[in-house]
Amino acid sequence: MTLRGDYSRAAADFSVEQDWGAYGSADHALFQRLYERQSKLVPRYACPEWISAIAGLDAGGGIPKFHDVTKKLRARTGWEIVAVPGLIPDDAFFTHLANRRFPVTVWLRKPEEFDYIVEPDVFHDFFGHVPLLFDPVYADHLHEYGKGGLKAMRLDAVKMLARLYWYTIEFGLMKTPDGIRAYGAGLISSGGELAYCVTDSAPRRLDFDLEKALRTDYQIDRYQTTYCVIDSFAQLLRETAPDFTPIYERLRALPTLKA
């Protein structure tokens, strides 16, 4: 796949300047439209932690300035936003996370991609991922995931660890007092799947099982048929804390499960 971003000015760690002034009025208007659509959905379908965090970001008026949000993030959980041109290699991605830096794509989708986009853009990355970085427990989990990713590279286990990311960070669900709610960024930023994942009778919603998540393939071009449901971010942090080395070795001998 040919990557869409402009990598010509990227540093060795694939970071770039956001160049906020280069966004035009049409870009800000499109971001605002996307933001407004999702803002009507998230009170009903997103987890309380995400809703609480977005309220303090004041990001509905257009594409945010990463520098301003980073100031708030550092004060809250020690994280910062790093602008990147698009998808970046695993080693760069894991290294950023391991140092509490979250890569956010700088380009925005085109108007005709309003409902679906193949690669993550600034709206997906910012609206979907950044708010939960203000939650201390979630932020710690993502930090540990980054360190685990660097280890997985040494153990030739990135594919398994990527499945965990998909079923949690991107498409995870959570039990709340008001019922199941979404926390995964791929759901939070989706105009269609956000409601589907919570209310539709078609998909399976299974209690989170670490080893099953590591073994199970996922679908990238359609709504998910299976979702993993956690009790809390504390559970996610706790159950992913053990050394994955023996788990990887054990799972290599087992067949991959279909999505």
CYANA upper distance limits for C-alpha pairs under 8 A (distance plus 0.5 A):
  3 LEU  CA     86 GLY  CA      7.76
  3 LEU  CA     87 LEU  CA      7.67
  4 ARG  CA     86 GLY  CA      7.42
  4 ARG  CA    119 GLU  CA      8.46
  5 GLY  CA     85 PRO  CA      5.31
  5 GLY  CA     86 GLY  CA      5.63
  5 GLY  CA     87 LEU  CA      8.49
  5 GLY  CA    107 TRP  CA      7.44
  6 ASP  CA     85 PRO  CA      6.12
  6 ASP  CA     86 GLY  CA      8.34
  7 TYR  CA     14 PHE  CA      8.11
  7 TYR  CA     85 PRO  CA      6.26
  9 ARG  CA     16 VAL  CA      7.10
 10 ALA  CA     14 PHE  CA      5.32
 10 ALA  CA     15 SER  CA      5.93
 10 ALA  CA     16 VAL  CA      5.53
 10 ALA  CA     84 VAL  CA      7.98
 10 ALA  CA     85 PRO  CA      7.73
 11 ALA  CA     15 SER  CA      5.88
 11 ALA  CA     16 VAL  CA      6.95
 13 ASP  CA     92 ALA  CA      6.25
 14 PHE  CA     84 VAL  CA      6.51
 14 PHE  CA     85 PRO  CA      7.88
 14 PHE  CA     88 ILE  CA      7.31
 14 PHE  CA     92 ALA  CA      7.57
 15 SER  CA     82 VAL  CA      6.80
 15 SER  CA     83 ALA  CA      6.08
 15 SER  CA     84 VAL  CA      5.23
 15 SER  CA     85 PRO  CA      7.84
 15 SER  CA    103 PRO  CA      8.40
 16 VAL  CA     82 VAL  CA      8.28
 16 VAL  CA     83 ALA  CA      5.95
 16 VAL  CA     84 VAL  CA      5.85
 16 VAL  CA     85 PRO  CA      7.19
 17 GLU  CA     83 ALA  CA      6.71
 17 GLU  CA     84 VAL  CA      8.36
 18 GLN  CA     65 LYS  CA      8.42
 18 GLN  CA     66 PHE  CA      7.86
 18 GLN  CA     83 ALA  CA      6.15
 18 GLN  CA     84 VAL  CA      8.42
 18 GLN  CA    106 VAL  CA      6.56
 19 ASP  CA     23 TYR  CA      8.29
 20 TRP  CA     65 LYS  CA      6.97
 23 TYR  CA     27 ASP  CA      6.37
 23 TYR  CA     28 HIS  CA      7.53
 24 GLY  CA     28 HIS  CA      7.08
 25 SER  CA     29 ALA  CA      6.57
 26 ALA  CA     30 LEU  CA      6.59
 27 ASP  CA     31 PHE  CA      6.69
 27 ASP  CA     62 GLY  CA      8.28
 27 ASP  CA     63 ILE  CA      8.13
 27 ASP  CA    108 LEU  CA      7.56
 28 HIS  CA     32 GLN  CA      6.56
 28 HIS  CA     61 GLY  CA      7.86
 28 HIS  CA     62 GLY  CA      4.79
 28 HIS  CA     63 ILE  CA      6.05
 29 ALA  CA     33 ARG  CA      6.70
 29 ALA  CA     62 GLY  CA      6.94
 30 LEU  CA     34 LEU  CA      6.76
 30 LEU  CA     62 GLY  CA      8.47
 30 LEU  CA    111 PRO  CA      7.42
 31 PHE  CA     35 TYR  CA      6.55
 31 PHE  CA     62 GLY  CA      6.09
 31 PHE  CA     63 ILE  CA      6.61
 31 PHE  CA    108 LEU  CA      8.25
 31 PHE  CA    123 PHE  CA      7.16
 32 GLN  CA     36 GLU  CA      6.50
 32 GLN  CA     60 GLY  CA      6.21
 32 GLN  CA     61 GLY  CA      6.31
 32 GLN  CA     62 GLY  CA      5.69
 32 GLN  CA     63 ILE  CA      8.18
 33 ARG  CA     37 ARG  CA      6.71
 34 LEU  CA     38 GLN  CA      6.84
 34 LEU  CA    114 PHE  CA      7.85
 34 LEU  CA    123 PHE  CA      8.15
 35 TYR  CA     39 SER  CA      6.44
 35 TYR  CA     60 GLY  CA      6.48
 35 TYR  CA    127 PHE  CA      8.17
 36 GLU  CA     40 LYS  CA      7.02
 36 GLU  CA     60 GLY  CA      7.65
 37 ARG  CA     41 LEU  CA      7.54
 37 ARG  CA    191 GLY  CA      7.64
 38 GLN  CA     42 VAL  CA      6.60
 38 GLN  CA    188 ILE  CA      8.03
 38 GLN  CA    189 SER  CA      7.21
 38 GLN  CA    190 SER  CA      7.96
 38 GLN  CA    191 GLY  CA      6.89
 39 SER  CA     43 PRO  CA      7.74
 41 LEU  CA     45 TYR  CA      6.80
 41 LEU  CA     46 ALA  CA      8.38
 41 LEU  CA    194 LEU  CA      8.09
 41 LEU  CA    195 ALA  CA      8.00
 42 VAL  CA     46 ALA  CA      5.25
 42 VAL  CA     51 ILE  CA      7.71
 42 VAL  CA    188 ILE  CA      7.56
 42 VAL  CA    194 LEU  CA      8.50
 43 PRO  CA     51 ILE  CA      7.41
 45 TYR  CA    181 ARG  CA      5.73
 45 TYR  CA    182 ALA  CA      6.56
 45 TYR  CA    194 LEU  CA      7.07
 45 TYR  CA    195 ALA  CA      6.85
 45 TYR  CA    198 VAL  CA      7.11
 46 ALA  CA     50 TRP  CA      7.11
 46 ALA  CA     51 ILE  CA      7.24
 46 ALA  CA    181 ARG  CA      5.61
 46 ALA  CA    182 ALA  CA      5.18
 46 ALA  CA    183 TYR  CA      6.59
 46 ALA  CA    188 ILE  CA      7.22
 46 ALA  CA    194 LEU  CA      8.49
 47 CYS  CA     51 ILE  CA      7.05
 47 CYS  CA    174 MET  CA      7.47
 47 CYS  CA    176 THR  CA      7.78
 47 CYS  CA    181 ARG  CA      5.50
 47 CYS  CA    182 ALA  CA      6.04
 47 CYS  CA    183 TYR  CA      6.21
 48 PRO  CA     52 SER  CA      6.54
 49 GLU  CA     53 ALA  CA      6.79
 49 GLU  CA    132 LEU  CA      7.42
 49 GLU  CA    135 ASP  CA      7.39
 50 TRP  CA     54 ILE  CA      6.74
 50 TRP  CA    131 PRO  CA      6.46
 50 TRP  CA    132 LEU  CA      6.03
 50 TRP  CA    183 TYR  CA      7.41
 51 ILE  CA     55 ALA  CA      6.97
 52 SER  CA     56 GLY  CA      7.97
 53 ALA  CA     57 LEU  CA      7.64
 53 ALA  CA    131 PRO  CA      5.69
 53 ALA  CA    132 LEU  CA      7.02
 53 ALA  CA    134 PHE  CA      6.73
 53 ALA  CA    135 ASP  CA      7.94
 54 ILE  CA     58 ASP  CA      7.90
 54 ILE  CA    131 PRO  CA      5.93
 57 LEU  CA     69 VAL  CA      7.81
 57 LEU  CA    131 PRO  CA      8.32
 59 ALA  CA     63 ILE  CA      7.61
 59 ALA  CA     64 PRO  CA      6.37
 63 ILE  CA    123 PHE  CA      8.49
 64 PRO  CA     68 ASP  CA      8.40
 64 PRO  CA     69 VAL  CA      8.11
 65 LYS  CA     69 VAL  CA      7.21
 66 PHE  CA     70 THR  CA      6.52
 66 PHE  CA     81 ILE  CA      6.67
 66 PHE  CA     82 VAL  CA      8.22
 66 PHE  CA     83 ALA  CA      8.07
 67 HIS  CA     71 LYS  CA      7.07
 67 HIS  CA     81 ILE  CA      8.01
 68 ASP  CA     72 LYS  CA      7.54
 69 VAL  CA     73 LEU  CA      6.74
 69 VAL  CA     80 GLU  CA      8.44
 69 VAL  CA     81 ILE  CA      8.10
 70 THR  CA     74 ARG  CA      6.46
 70 THR  CA     79 TRP  CA      7.69
 70 THR  CA     80 GLU  CA      5.21
 70 THR  CA     81 ILE  CA      6.15
 71 LYS  CA     75 ALA  CA      6.98
 71 LYS  CA     80 GLU  CA      8.09
 72 LYS  CA     76 ARG  CA      6.81
 73 LEU  CA     77 THR  CA      6.36
 73 LEU  CA     78 GLY  CA      6.69
 73 LEU  CA     79 TRP  CA      5.95
 73 LEU  CA     80 GLU  CA      6.47
 73 LEU  CA    133 LEU  CA      7.80
 73 LEU  CA    134 PHE  CA      6.71
 74 ARG  CA     78 GLY  CA      4.45
 74 ARG  CA     79 TRP  CA      5.54
 74 ARG  CA     80 GLU  CA      6.49
 76 ARG  CA    134 PHE  CA      6.64
 76 ARG  CA    136 PRO  CA      8.18
 77 THR  CA    133 LEU  CA      7.70
 77 THR  CA    134 PHE  CA      6.58
 77 THR  CA    135 ASP  CA      7.84
 77 THR  CA    136 PRO  CA      6.23
 77 THR  CA    139 ALA  CA      7.31
 78 GLY  CA    100 ARG  CA      7.36
 79 TRP  CA    100 ARG  CA      5.27
 79 TRP  CA    101 ARG  CA      6.13
 79 TRP  CA    102 PHE  CA      7.83
 79 TRP  CA    133 LEU  CA      7.64
 79 TRP  CA    139 ALA  CA      8.25
 80 GLU  CA    100 ARG  CA      7.07
 80 GLU  CA    101 ARG  CA      5.45
 80 GLU  CA    102 PHE  CA      6.80
 81 ILE  CA    101 ARG  CA      6.18
 81 ILE  CA    102 PHE  CA      5.50
 81 ILE  CA    103 PRO  CA      6.59
 81 ILE  CA    104 VAL  CA      7.07
 82 VAL  CA    101 ARG  CA      6.58
 82 VAL  CA    102 PHE  CA      6.22
 82 VAL  CA    103 PRO  CA      5.22
 82 VAL  CA    104 VAL  CA      6.49
 83 ALA  CA    103 PRO  CA      6.28
 83 ALA  CA    104 VAL  CA      5.58
 83 ALA  CA    105 THR  CA      6.44
 83 ALA  CA    106 VAL  CA      6.55
 84 VAL  CA     88 ILE  CA      8.21
 84 VAL  CA    103 PRO  CA      6.40
 84 VAL  CA    104 VAL  CA      6.28
 84 VAL  CA    105 THR  CA      5.47
 84 VAL  CA    106 VAL  CA      6.64
 85 PRO  CA    105 THR  CA      6.00
 85 PRO  CA    106 VAL  CA      6.32
 85 PRO  CA    107 TRP  CA      7.63
 86 GLY  CA    104 VAL  CA      8.22
 86 GLY  CA    105 THR  CA      5.37
 86 GLY  CA    106 VAL  CA      7.60
 86 GLY  CA    107 TRP  CA      8.07
 86 GLY  CA    119 GLU  CA      8.32
 86 GLY  CA    120 PRO  CA      7.80
 86 GLY  CA    121 ASP  CA      7.72
 87 LEU  CA    105 THR  CA      8.05
 87 LEU  CA    119 GLU  CA      8.01
 87 LEU  CA    120 PRO  CA      8.06
 88 ILE  CA     92 ALA  CA      7.05
 88 ILE  CA     93 PHE  CA      6.75
 89 PRO  CA     93 PHE  CA      6.68
 90 ASP  CA     94 PHE  CA      6.48
 90 ASP  CA    149 GLY  CA      8.47
 91 ASP  CA     95 THR  CA      6.48
 91 ASP  CA    149 GLY  CA      8.45
 91 ASP  CA    150 LEU  CA      7.12
 91 ASP  CA    153 MET  CA      8.17
 92 ALA  CA     96 HIS  CA      6.70
 93 PHE  CA     97 LEU  CA      6.93
 93 PHE  CA    103 PRO  CA      7.70
 93 PHE  CA    146 GLY  CA      8.20
 94 PHE  CA     98 ALA  CA      6.48
 94 PHE  CA    145 TYR  CA      8.32
 94 PHE  CA    146 GLY  CA      4.96
 94 PHE  CA    147 LYS  CA      7.18
 94 PHE  CA    149 GLY  CA      5.99
 94 PHE  CA    150 LEU  CA      6.39
 95 THR  CA     99 ASN  CA      6.83
 95 THR  CA    146 GLY  CA      6.94
 95 THR  CA    147 LYS  CA      7.85
 95 THR  CA    150 LEU  CA      7.50
 96 HIS  CA    100 ARG  CA      6.83
 96 HIS  CA    101 ARG  CA      5.32
 96 HIS  CA    102 PHE  CA      6.80
 96 HIS  CA    103 PRO  CA      7.61
 96 HIS  CA    146 GLY  CA      7.82
 97 LEU  CA    101 ARG  CA      5.67
 97 LEU  CA    102 PHE  CA      6.36
 97 LEU  CA    142 LEU  CA      7.24
 97 LEU  CA    143 HIS  CA      5.95
 97 LEU  CA    145 TYR  CA      7.90
 97 LEU  CA    146 GLY  CA      5.03
 97 LEU  CA    147 LYS  CA      7.83
 98 ALA  CA    143 HIS  CA      5.63
 98 ALA  CA    144 GLU  CA      7.19
 98 ALA  CA    145 TYR  CA      7.88
 98 ALA  CA    146 GLY  CA      4.82
 98 ALA  CA    147 LYS  CA      5.32
 99 ASN  CA    143 HIS  CA      7.59
 99 ASN  CA    146 GLY  CA      8.44
100 ARG  CA    143 HIS  CA      6.29
102 PHE  CA    130 VAL  CA      8.42
104 VAL  CA    121 ASP  CA      8.37
104 VAL  CA    122 VAL  CA      6.74
104 VAL  CA    125 ASP  CA      5.93
104 VAL  CA    126 PHE  CA      7.06
105 THR  CA    120 PRO  CA      7.63
105 THR  CA    121 ASP  CA      5.89
105 THR  CA    122 VAL  CA      5.36
105 THR  CA    125 ASP  CA      7.09
106 VAL  CA    121 ASP  CA      7.41
106 VAL  CA    122 VAL  CA      5.86
107 TRP  CA    121 ASP  CA      6.29
107 TRP  CA    122 VAL  CA      6.26
108 LEU  CA    121 ASP  CA      5.79
108 LEU  CA    122 VAL  CA      5.95
108 LEU  CA    123 PHE  CA      7.24
109 ARG  CA    113 GLU  CA      6.53
109 ARG  CA    114 PHE  CA      7.68
109 ARG  CA    117 ILE  CA      7.61
109 ARG  CA    121 ASP  CA      6.72
110 LYS  CA    114 PHE  CA      7.41
113 GLU  CA    117 ILE  CA      6.20
115 ASP  CA    190 SER  CA      7.96
115 ASP  CA    191 GLY  CA      6.91
115 ASP  CA    192 GLY  CA      8.38
116 TYR  CA    190 SER  CA      8.33
117 ILE  CA    121 ASP  CA      8.50
118 VAL  CA    221 ASP  CA      8.49
120 PRO  CA    124 HIS  CA      6.19
120 PRO  CA    125 ASP  CA      6.97
121 ASP  CA    125 ASP  CA      6.67
122 VAL  CA    126 PHE  CA      6.23
123 PHE  CA    127 PHE  CA      6.02
123 PHE  CA    128 GLY  CA      7.91
123 PHE  CA    189 SER  CA      7.98
124 HIS  CA    128 GLY  CA      5.70
124 HIS  CA    129 HIS  CA      7.82
124 HIS  CA    185 ALA  CA      7.55
124 HIS  CA    186 GLY  CA      7.71
124 HIS  CA    189 SER  CA      6.01
125 ASP  CA    129 HIS  CA      5.81
125 ASP  CA    130 VAL  CA      7.36
125 ASP  CA    185 ALA  CA      8.01
126 PHE  CA    130 VAL  CA      5.57
126 PHE  CA    131 PRO  CA      8.06
127 PHE  CA    131 PRO  CA      7.36
127 PHE  CA    185 ALA  CA      8.19
127 PHE  CA    188 ILE  CA      8.05
127 PHE  CA    189 SER  CA      6.85
128 GLY  CA    184 GLY  CA      7.75
128 GLY  CA    185 ALA  CA      4.42
128 GLY  CA    186 GLY  CA      7.10
128 GLY  CA    187 LEU  CA      8.18
128 GLY  CA    188 ILE  CA      5.86
128 GLY  CA    189 SER  CA      5.67
129 HIS  CA    133 LEU  CA      7.65
129 HIS  CA    184 GLY  CA      8.33
129 HIS  CA    185 ALA  CA      5.75
130 VAL  CA    134 PHE  CA      8.04
131 PRO  CA    135 ASP  CA      8.35
132 LEU  CA    138 TYR  CA      7.07
132 LEU  CA    139 ALA  CA      7.62
133 LEU  CA    138 TYR  CA      7.06
133 LEU  CA    139 ALA  CA      5.44
134 PHE  CA    139 ALA  CA      7.37
135 ASP  CA    139 ALA  CA      6.41
136 PRO  CA    140 ASP  CA      6.64
137 VAL  CA    141 HIS  CA      6.79
137 VAL  CA    233 PHE  CA      6.63
137 VAL  CA    234 ALA  CA      6.79
137 VAL  CA    237 LEU  CA      7.78
138 TYR  CA    142 LEU  CA      6.81
138 TYR  CA    233 PHE  CA      6.23
138 TYR  CA    234 ALA  CA      8.28
138 TYR  CA    237 LEU  CA      8.02
139 ALA  CA    143 HIS  CA      6.76
140 ASP  CA    144 GLU  CA      6.75
140 ASP  CA    237 LEU  CA      8.06
141 HIS  CA    145 TYR  CA      6.59
141 HIS  CA    233 PHE  CA      8.41
141 HIS  CA    236 LEU  CA      7.87
141 HIS  CA    237 LEU  CA      5.65
142 LEU  CA    146 GLY  CA      6.78
143 HIS  CA    147 LYS  CA      7.12
144 GLU  CA    148 GLY  CA      6.55
144 GLU  CA    241 ALA  CA      8.47
145 TYR  CA    149 GLY  CA      6.52
146 GLY  CA    150 LEU  CA      7.10
147 LYS  CA    151 LYS  CA      7.05
148 GLY  CA    152 ALA  CA      6.54
149 GLY  CA    153 MET  CA      6.78
149 GLY  CA    158 VAL  CA      7.22
149 GLY  CA    161 LEU  CA      7.55
150 LEU  CA    154 ARG  CA      7.28
151 LYS  CA    155 LEU  CA      6.92
152 ALA  CA    156 ASP  CA      6.40
152 ALA  CA    157 ALA  CA      5.29
152 ALA  CA    158 VAL  CA      5.70
152 ALA  CA    161 LEU  CA      7.63
153 MET  CA    157 ALA  CA      6.65
153 MET  CA    158 VAL  CA      6.16
155 LEU  CA    245 THR  CA      8.15
157 ALA  CA    161 LEU  CA      6.98
157 ALA  CA    248 TYR  CA      7.32
158 VAL  CA    162 ALA  CA      6.43
159 LYS  CA    163 ARG  CA      7.11
160 MET  CA    164 LEU  CA      7.39
160 MET  CA    214 LEU  CA      5.30
160 MET  CA    215 ARG  CA      6.92
160 MET  CA    248 TYR  CA      8.36
161 LEU  CA    165 TYR  CA      7.06
161 LEU  CA    214 LEU  CA      6.63
162 ALA  CA    166 TRP  CA      6.75
162 ALA  CA    214 LEU  CA      8.35
163 ARG  CA    167 TYR  CA      6.78
163 ARG  CA    213 ALA  CA      6.69
163 ARG  CA    214 LEU  CA      5.97
163 ARG  CA    215 ARG  CA      7.89
163 ARG  CA    216 THR  CA      7.21
163 ARG  CA    217 ASP  CA      7.12
163 ARG  CA    218 TYR  CA      7.65
164 LEU  CA    168 THR  CA      6.60
164 LEU  CA    169 ILE  CA      8.41
164 LEU  CA    210 LEU  CA      8.02
164 LEU  CA    213 ALA  CA      5.92
164 LEU  CA    214 LEU  CA      5.97
165 TYR  CA    169 ILE  CA      5.59
165 TYR  CA    170 GLU  CA      6.80
166 TRP  CA    170 GLU  CA      5.39
166 TRP  CA    171 PHE  CA      6.35
166 TRP  CA    172 GLY  CA      8.20
166 TRP  CA    218 TYR  CA      8.00
167 TYR  CA    171 PHE  CA      5.57
167 TYR  CA    172 GLY  CA      5.80
167 TYR  CA    213 ALA  CA      7.14
167 TYR  CA    227 TYR  CA      7.08
167 TYR  CA    228 CYS  CA      6.47
168 THR  CA    172 GLY  CA      4.50
168 THR  CA    173 LEU  CA      7.91
168 THR  CA    184 GLY  CA      6.65
168 THR  CA    228 CYS  CA      7.46
169 ILE  CA    183 TYR  CA      7.93
169 ILE  CA    184 GLY  CA      5.41
169 ILE  CA    185 ALA  CA      6.91
170 GLU  CA    183 TYR  CA      8.44
170 GLU  CA    184 GLY  CA      4.69
170 GLU  CA    185 ALA  CA      5.23
170 GLU  CA    186 GLY  CA      5.28
170 GLU  CA    187 LEU  CA      7.49
171 PHE  CA    182 ALA  CA      8.13
171 PHE  CA    183 TYR  CA      7.79
171 PHE  CA    184 GLY  CA      4.72
171 PHE  CA    185 ALA  CA      7.06
171 PHE  CA    186 GLY  CA      6.10
171 PHE  CA    187 LEU  CA      6.29
171 PHE  CA    227 TYR  CA      7.42
171 PHE  CA    228 CYS  CA      8.39
172 GLY  CA    182 ALA  CA      6.75
172 GLY  CA    183 TYR  CA      6.23
172 GLY  CA    184 GLY  CA      5.04
172 GLY  CA    187 LEU  CA      8.48
172 GLY  CA    227 TYR  CA      6.94
172 GLY  CA    228 CYS  CA      6.24
172 GLY  CA    229 VAL  CA      6.81
172 GLY  CA    230 ILE  CA      8.13
173 LEU  CA    180 ILE  CA      7.08
173 LEU  CA    181 ARG  CA      6.12
173 LEU  CA    182 ALA  CA      4.93
173 LEU  CA    183 TYR  CA      6.21
173 LEU  CA    184 GLY  CA      7.23
173 LEU  CA    227 TYR  CA      7.29
173 LEU  CA    228 CYS  CA      6.61
173 LEU  CA    229 VAL  CA      5.11
173 LEU  CA    230 ILE  CA      6.85
174 MET  CA    180 ILE  CA      6.02
174 MET  CA    181 ARG  CA      5.80
174 MET  CA    182 ALA  CA      6.55
174 MET  CA    183 TYR  CA      7.27
174 MET  CA    229 VAL  CA      5.58
174 MET  CA    230 ILE  CA      5.29
174 MET  CA    231 ASP  CA      6.23
174 MET  CA    232 SER  CA      6.98
175 LYS  CA    179 GLY  CA      6.33
175 LYS  CA    180 ILE  CA      5.05
175 LYS  CA    181 ARG  CA      6.87
175 LYS  CA    229 VAL  CA      7.24
175 LYS  CA    230 ILE  CA      6.79
175 LYS  CA    231 ASP  CA      5.64
175 LYS  CA    232 SER  CA      7.65
176 THR  CA    180 ILE  CA      6.33
176 THR  CA    181 ARG  CA      7.24
176 THR  CA    231 ASP  CA      8.03
180 ILE  CA    198 VAL  CA      6.78
180 ILE  CA    229 VAL  CA      8.41
181 ARG  CA    198 VAL  CA      6.72
182 ALA  CA    187 LEU  CA      7.09
182 ALA  CA    188 ILE  CA      7.22
182 ALA  CA    194 LEU  CA      7.66
182 ALA  CA    197 CYS  CA      8.07
182 ALA  CA    198 VAL  CA      7.67
183 TYR  CA    187 LEU  CA      7.74
183 TYR  CA    188 ILE  CA      7.10
184 GLY  CA    188 ILE  CA      6.67
185 ALA  CA    189 SER  CA      6.49
186 GLY  CA    190 SER  CA      6.75
187 LEU  CA    193 GLU  CA      6.38
187 LEU  CA    194 LEU  CA      5.34
187 LEU  CA    197 CYS  CA      8.17
188 ILE  CA    194 LEU  CA      6.47
189 SER  CA    194 LEU  CA      8.11
190 SER  CA    194 LEU  CA      6.21
191 GLY  CA    195 ALA  CA      8.49
192 GLY  CA    196 TYR  CA      7.05
193 GLU  CA    197 CYS  CA      6.26
193 GLU  CA    223 TYR  CA      6.88
194 LEU  CA    198 VAL  CA      7.39
195 ALA  CA    199 THR  CA      6.55
195 ALA  CA    200 ASP  CA      8.02
196 TYR  CA    200 ASP  CA      5.41
197 CYS  CA    203 PRO  CA      7.77
197 CYS  CA    224 GLN  CA      8.49
197 CYS  CA    227 TYR  CA      8.22
202 ALA  CA    225 THR  CA      7.80
203 PRO  CA    224 GLN  CA      7.51
203 PRO  CA    225 THR  CA      5.05
203 PRO  CA    226 THR  CA      5.88
203 PRO  CA    227 TYR  CA      7.76
204 ARG  CA    225 THR  CA      6.74
204 ARG  CA    226 THR  CA      5.15
204 ARG  CA    227 TYR  CA      6.68
205 ARG  CA    226 THR  CA      6.40
205 ARG  CA    227 TYR  CA      5.31
205 ARG  CA    228 CYS  CA      6.40
205 ARG  CA    229 VAL  CA      6.88
206 LEU  CA    226 THR  CA      7.77
206 LEU  CA    227 TYR  CA      6.65
206 LEU  CA    228 CYS  CA      5.56
206 LEU  CA    229 VAL  CA      6.30
207 ASP  CA    228 CYS  CA      6.19
207 ASP  CA    229 VAL  CA      5.31
207 ASP  CA    230 ILE  CA      6.79
208 PHE  CA    213 ALA  CA      8.10
208 PHE  CA    228 CYS  CA      5.41
208 PHE  CA    229 VAL  CA      5.67
208 PHE  CA    230 ILE  CA      5.93
209 ASP  CA    213 ALA  CA      6.65
209 ASP  CA    228 CYS  CA      8.18
210 LEU  CA    214 LEU  CA      6.83
210 LEU  CA    239 GLU  CA      7.68
210 LEU  CA    240 THR  CA      7.70
211 GLU  CA    215 ARG  CA      6.80
211 GLU  CA    247 ILE  CA      8.03
211 GLU  CA    251 LEU  CA      8.22
212 LYS  CA    216 THR  CA      6.58
212 LYS  CA    257 LEU  CA      8.48
213 ALA  CA    228 CYS  CA      8.37
215 ARG  CA    251 LEU  CA      7.62
215 ARG  CA    255 PRO  CA      8.09
215 ARG  CA    256 THR  CA      5.63
215 ARG  CA    257 LEU  CA      6.29
216 THR  CA    256 THR  CA      6.36
216 THR  CA    257 LEU  CA      4.99
216 THR  CA    258 LYS  CA      6.31
216 THR  CA    259 ALA  CA      6.37
217 ASP  CA    256 THR  CA      7.46
217 ASP  CA    257 LEU  CA      6.67
217 ASP  CA    258 LYS  CA      5.92
217 ASP  CA    259 ALA  CA      5.44
218 TYR  CA    224 GLN  CA      7.97
218 TYR  CA    258 LYS  CA      7.93
218 TYR  CA    259 ALA  CA      5.39
219 GLN  CA    223 TYR  CA      7.97
219 GLN  CA    224 GLN  CA      6.79
219 GLN  CA    259 ALA  CA      7.21
224 GLN  CA    259 ALA  CA      8.41
225 THR  CA    259 ALA  CA      7.31
226 THR  CA    259 ALA  CA      7.19
230 ILE  CA    235 GLN  CA      7.42
230 ILE  CA    236 LEU  CA      7.27
231 ASP  CA    235 GLN  CA      6.80
232 SER  CA    236 LEU  CA      7.09
233 PHE  CA    237 LEU  CA      6.63
234 ALA  CA    238 ARG  CA      6.53
235 GLN  CA    239 GLU  CA      6.44
236 LEU  CA    240 THR  CA      6.65
237 LEU  CA    241 ALA  CA      6.65
243 ASP  CA    247 ILE  CA      8.25
244 PHE  CA    248 TYR  CA      6.50
245 THR  CA    249 GLU  CA      6.94
246 PRO  CA    250 ARG  CA      6.66
247 ILE  CA    251 LEU  CA      6.61
248 TYR  CA    252 ARG  CA      6.68
249 GLU  CA    253 ALA  CA      7.88
250 ARG  CA    254 LEU  CA      7.85
251 LEU  CA    255 PRO  CA      8.38
